[in-house]
Amino acid sequence: MYGEHHDLVHEFPEYKDKIHEMKMNNHHFARLFDEYHEVNKEVVRMEQAIETVEDSVAEEMKLKRLHLKDELYSMLKA
């Protein structure tokens, strides 16, 4: 299946504990984390053809997922 391992713990296993800690203690991180997972869920649905959309919409969602992941990663590294 496409996209099933795009969740942050699979993407950054070395940050598993820090992800949990930041979800509990950093409101901004928690909000971005939730948004990332919602966008990821939509991308997976598109990739699995559960939801059909224009290619441009799919690419926009993938780009949004990438930007959120980059921002979350920056926060984890800080």
C-alpha positions as semicolon CSV with decimal commas, in nm:
position;residue;x (nm);y (nm);z (nm)
1;M;0,000;0,000;0,000
2;Y;0,113;0,350;-0,075
3;G;0,181;0,603;0,197
4;E;0,112;0,381;0,492
5;H;0,458;0,445;0,638
6;H;0,451;0,822;0,610
7;D;0,352;0,866;0,973
8;L;0,617;1,052;1,168
9;V;0,725;0,764;1,390
10;H;0,805;0,554;1,080
11;E;0,968;0,853;0,911
12;F;1,179;0,947;1,214
13;P;1,203;0,642;1,446
14;E;1,501;0,796;1,626
15;Y;1,267;1,076;1,745
16;K;0,987;0,849;1,871
17;D;1,021;0,959;2,236
18;K;1,067;1,325;2,145
19;I;0,761;1,315;1,918
20;H;0,553;1,184;2,208
21;E;0,699;1,441;2,448
22;M;0,640;1,732;2,210
23;K;0,283;1,621;2,132
24;M;0,214;1,639;2,506
25;N;0,401;1,963;2,583
26;N;0,405;2,180;2,271
27;H;0,067;2,301;2,146
28;H;0,206;2,424;1,812
29;F;0,382;2,092;1,747
30;A;0,069;1,896;1,843
31;R;-0,145;2,103;1,603
32;L;0,102;2,057;1,316
33;F;0,131;1,687;1,399
34;D;-0,247;1,643;1,376
35;E;-0,263;1,845;1,055
36;Y;0,019;1,637;0,904
37;H;-0,164;1,314;0,980
38;E;-0,492;1,444;0,836
39;V;-0,317;1,550;0,514
40;N;-0,131;1,218;0,504
41;K;-0,457;1,026;0,542
42;E;-0,604;1,217;0,245
43;V;-0,293;1,152;0,032
44;V;-0,309;0,780;0,113
45;R;-0,677;0,772;0,015
46;M;-0,590;0,939;-0,316
47;E;-0,299;0,701;-0,379
48;Q;-0,519;0,400;-0,311
49;A;-0,783;0,541;-0,548
50;I;-1,039;0,549;-0,267
51;E;-1,078;0,915;-0,347
52;T;-1,031;1,041;-0,701
53;V;-0,906;1,393;-0,750
54;E;-0,729;1,594;-1,015
55;D;-0,355;1,534;-1,035
56;S;-0,293;1,897;-0,941
57;V;-0,491;1,852;-0,618
58;A;-0,301;1,534;-0,532
59;E;0,031;1,707;-0,596
60;E;-0,078;2,005;-0,384
61;M;-0,167;1,773;-0,095
62;K;0,166;1,589;-0,125
63;L;0,349;1,921;-0,121
64;K;0,154;2,032;0,186
65;R;0,242;1,703;0,357
66;L;0,610;1,757;0,274
67;H;0,609;2,114;0,411
68;L;0,442;2,002;0,734
69;K;0,690;1,714;0,771
70;D;0,982;1,954;0,716
71;E;0,849;2,194;0,978
72;L;0,789;1,913;1,229
73;Y;1,137;1,772;1,163
74;S;1,294;2,114;1,222
75;M;1,113;2,136;1,554
76;L;1,232;1,787;1,651
77;K;1,594;1,870;1,569
78;A;1,590;2,196;1,763
